[in-house]
Amino acid sequence: MNIKEIIKKNVTGTIAIAIAVGTMSFTMISGETPESNVAGHFYRYTSTSLSQPDIENINNYKRIDDSCEEGSNVCGVYLATDKPANSTPVPSEFNAVKSQLWSSQQTGTPANPDIKMKD
């Protein structure tokens, strides 16, 4: 390997590292994680029931700040519209994700990044 090839390899590696650090820094500054696709405003599941009709019932979700710890039961969902505290979600937004909420409960993992789980 000649000196020109060695320099070329080192420059390419340095550029790749600089891009990675820059991307990581931007992510840390923006406060977003790459897997996050959060729509905006959290609606917490307020029932203790784990049945399908209750998990898919809009009246069991209230606009409350996200305070979910990781787990395998539905905790709530982020939706686009912000409503006053303790309000139920916008029906069209909720209806678009209610089957995913039930799917999340069945599998113990979020069906999409906007769904949060708890113990």
QUIFEN-V146652 format. One record per residue. N is the residue number from 1. RES is the residue in one letter. OMEGA is omega in whole degrees, 0 to 359 (none if undefined). Layout:
n: (N | N)
res: (RES | RES)
omega: (OMEGA | OMEGA)
This chain:
n: (1 | 2 | 3 | 4 | 5 | 6 | 7 | 8 | 9 | 10 | 11 | 12 | 13 | 14 | 15 | 16 | 17 | 18 | 19 | 20 | 21 | 22 | 23 | 24 | 25 | 26 | 27 | 28 | 29 | 30 | 31 | 32 | 33 | 34 | 35 | 36 | 37 | 38 | 39 | 40 | 41 | 42 | 43 | 44 | 45 | 46 | 47 | 48 | 49 | 50 | 51 | 52 | 53 | 54 | 55 | 56 | 57 | 58 | 59 | 60 | 61 | 62 | 63 | 64 | 65 | 66 | 67 | 68 | 69 | 70 | 71 | 72 | 73 | 74 | 75 | 76 | 77 | 78 | 79 | 80 | 81 | 82 | 83 | 84 | 85 | 86 | 87 | 88 | 89 | 90 | 91 | 92 | 93 | 94 | 95 | 96 | 97 | 98 | 99 | 100 | 101 | 102 | 103 | 104 | 105 | 106 | 107 | 108 | 109 | 110 | 111 | 112 | 113 | 114 | 115 | 116 | 117 | 118 | 119)
res: (M | N | I | K | E | I | I | K | K | N | V | T | G | T | I | A | I | A | I | A | V | G | T | M | S | F | T | M | I | S | G | E | T | P | E | S | N | V | A | G | H | F | Y | R | Y | T | S | T | S | L | S | Q | P | D | I | E | N | I | N | N | Y | K | R | I | D | D | S | C | E | E | G | S | N | V | C | G | V | Y | L | A | T | D | K | P | A | N | S | T | P | V | P | S | E | F | N | A | V | K | S | Q | L | W | S | S | Q | Q | T | G | T | P | A | N | P | D | I | K | M | K | D)
omega: (180 | 185 | 180 | 179 | 179 | 179 | 180 | 179 | 181 | 179 | 179 | 178 | 179 | 178 | 180 | 178 | 180 | 178 | 180 | 179 | 179 | 179 | 179 | 180 | 179 | 180 | 181 | 180 | 183 | 179 | 180 | 174 | 184 | 182 | 181 | 177 | 187 | 184 | 178 | 191 | 190 | 175 | 186 | 175 | 189 | 180 | 174 | 181 | 177 | 181 | 181 | 181 | 181 | 180 | 180 | 181 | 182 | 182 | 177 | 179 | 181 | 178 | 181 | 178 | 179 | 175 | 183 | 170 | 183 | 178 | 185 | 176 | 181 | 177 | 181 | 185 | 173 | 178 | 188 | 188 | 176 | 177 | 180 | 179 | 179 | 176 | 173 | 181 | 171 | 185 | 182 | 179 | 181 | 181 | 180 | 183 | 187 | 177 | 177 | 175 | 179 | 177 | 178 | 179 | 181 | 184 | 182 | 178 | 182 | 178 | 173 | 186 | 179 | 180 | 178 | 180 | 179 | 175 | none)
